[in-house]
């Protein structure tokens, strides 16, 4: 359990969201046939030529890693950008484990961002919940009572520890097993599908995975903008929309404010 706690903590700190990468020619152990070479002087002439050893990779949700494909064949690229990687997260020579780890980070951050966007709208819609939360969502977390915050923190920790247990190799310091995902683990697939939406056909699964990635990427950009906007003007999303509707409609957004209150109204 201690090792899992270390892995969960370090994975949260080190994980970064990334976009789909450029093609790479780096070969991955286990992704194709591996040929062994022998010294011609030591080879027995009576023996026939050695056959190359082939390693069969079991499909994971229909995906078989291939070093000849961009992102080792993982889905997520759509027109017109295609394999968009301006910051070079998937530079030449990246390993299969790194690709899976970056995709894991992207999928999980996307899911959190989608939940956050929905949470911001619900929290600012006037539904204060059991704790009567009010104001911009940026300021609502500090309104949650301490016992409820402790339960929330414990729930997040339990979810992260379970994800680490399912998808990550138990870290062994000095043994080269740090930051390593399990061979048969598909990034982001922790087995949670209460509505049974996960397709069984590989093509359908890739399509749904691409949709999830695209929505998650949009949500990450959206939640960053929402947080920045509320930090600047301290207004809710709906208040900001109303404010700029008046501005671009030729109305004075501060007309209803009292004397000397325009700066904070």
C-alpha positions, 0 to 999 in steps of 0.5 A, a space after each residue: 500500500 505504501 508503494 501504491 501511495 508513493 506511485 499515486 502521489 508522484 504520478 499526479 505531480 509528474 503527469 502532463 496533458 499532451 496532444 497526439 504526437 508525430 510519427 516515430 520510427 523507434 522500434 518497441 520491444 514486443 511490438 514486432 518480430 525480434 531477429 537474433 544475429 549470430 556470428 558466422 564463424 561460430 555457426 555450425 554449417 550443418 544447421 539451417 538458417 535460424 528463424 527469427 523469434 516472433 513475439 505476439 502482442 495480445 490486443 488491448 481493446 483491439 489495439 496492438 502497439 506498432 512502432 510503424 504507426 504514429 502514437 503506436 496506433 493509438 486513436 485520437 487524431 482528427 482532421 484538420 490538425 491530424 497528429 498535432 504536437 507543437 511542443 514535441 512531447 512525442 519527439 523522435 525516440 519516445 518509448 511505448 511506455 512514455 506514449 502510454 503514460 502521456 495518453 494516460 495523463 491526457 485522458 485523466 486530465 480530460 475527464 477531470 476537466 469535463 467534470 469541472 466544467 459541468 461542476 462550475 455551471 451547476 455550482 453557479 446556477 443558483 443550486 447551492 447544494 447542502 452547504 449553500 454555496 454561493 458566488 463564483 465557483 473559484 471561491 466555493 471550495 473554501 465554503 465547504 465544511 472541513 468534515 465534508 472536505 476530508 471526505 472529498 479528499 479521502 474519496 479522491 485518494 481512494 480513486 487514485 490509489 485504485 487507478 495506480 493499482 490497476 494500471 501501474 507497475 509497483 515501483 521498485 527504486 533502482 530497478 527501472 520500474 518507476 513510471 511504468 504502466 502494465 503491459 496489458 493496461 490500456 491508458 485510462 481503462 480502469 474498468 469503470 463503466 456503470 452504464 455499459 457504454 464501452 464498445 466491444 468492437 475495436 473500430 467502435 472503441 477507437 471512435 468512442 476513445 477519439 470522441 472522449 479525447 476531443 471532448 476532454 481536450 476542449 474541456 481542458 481549454 474551457 476550464 482554464 479559461 473559466 478559472 482565469 476569467 473568474 480570477 480576473 473579474 470575480 464574476 460567475 459565468 452567467 454574470 460575465 455573460 450578462 455583463 458583456 451582453 450589455 457592453 456589446 448591446 450598447 448598454 451601461 453594465 454599471 447603470 444599476 450600481 450605486 454611487 461609487 460601486 461601479 468598480 465592484 458591481 
